[in-house]
Amino acid sequence: MPPLPLLRLPGVVLCEVFKLLSIGEKIKLSFCSKKTSAQINSARLYSQRVIVVLIMTQKVIRVYSDYQPVGFYIAICTEKIDDSNIQHARIEGCSVPVTTTDSEPIKINTFWKDLKEGFLSITRHLLKIFHCKISTGRDCWRHELFEPILTELFNQQQVFEKIFIGLHESVDHNWLNRIFTYSELVEGIEIPYLYSLTPSTFIPTFPPWPRQEITIKPNFSWLTLDTLFTCTCSHIYIANTNLENKDLDEILTYWKAGGLPNLEYLTIGSTKIKFDGDPILGMVPSEWEDETTIQTNDGLKTAVVQICQNYLEMLTLPQP
């Protein structure tokens, strides 16, 4: 039987075929020709949402979904090509040398004269194929391309799922200011531990806050209750603070009065939480070791709160 001419299938049938393909199969097909890429692009409304992770430190892009968590890796190479099996793919109007590999985790090597051009071209290509959310690798803020690549994508109003930003003295403060002004385009921001690195004197300016999630792991003196009370995120995780019992009391009192209206989940860590210290919402601190239910003053919202091992955890329950 002769091979089936895939692109000659009716549009509805072709969309069903694309649903059955893996992420990697779609990417490889999209590299075949401009027509193939256009067909996949027209069927993108029927494809699963995927996450595109820019990992500048390893010169790779990882593409994965909830259904295919292992992901498909595309390498961005700038070294001299030495492979007899080299082919050429049409990517963003350019003829790009590519090779496929069976080694893990890289599946496709793409070769570029410029690393930045490679990252941006592949990213734009993927945005045309999938419903993409973009994230960055955990340590990519250290890479020299982190700033120019994110700046260009933000200028194009591209939405990010999550970015990691290390507040280290080596990171330009002016650029950090620009990044935080784009927070409304980011669903989640994580400020990771710096470990032995010197923390920055930079003070982020909020709002805007990220759309959904903020994670702050180092202990920063700029993170005050006044700053926290402006937060519009649904998920807040703050690992190290200097907050005491009276501060936790103020946070819960503020929530009960209608503050932090978007809050769904809150974690606050502090070594200054004392079980023999000041009461919290009129209760002895040790009573909070068991899950305790609280309500807003108007009775419209309910949350479960627990204080354990120097952490306060709060989960807002779905409204009936």
Secondary structure, DSSP 8 states (H G I E B T S, - for coil): -----GGGS-HHHHHHHHHHS-HHHHHHHHTT-HHHHHHHHHTGGGS-EEEEEEEGGGTEEEEE-SS-TT-EEEEEE-S----TT-EEEEETTEEEEEEE--SSSEEEEEE-S-HHHHHHHHHHHHHHHSEEEEEE-TTGGGSTTHHHHHHHHHHTT--EEEEE---BTTS-HHHHHHHHHTGGGEEEEEE---TTS-B-------SS--SSEEEE-S--TT--HHHHTT---SEEEEEEE---HHHHHHHHHHHHTT-STT-SEEEEEETT--TTSS-BTTB-GGGGGS-EEEE-TTSS-EEEEEEETTEEEEEE----
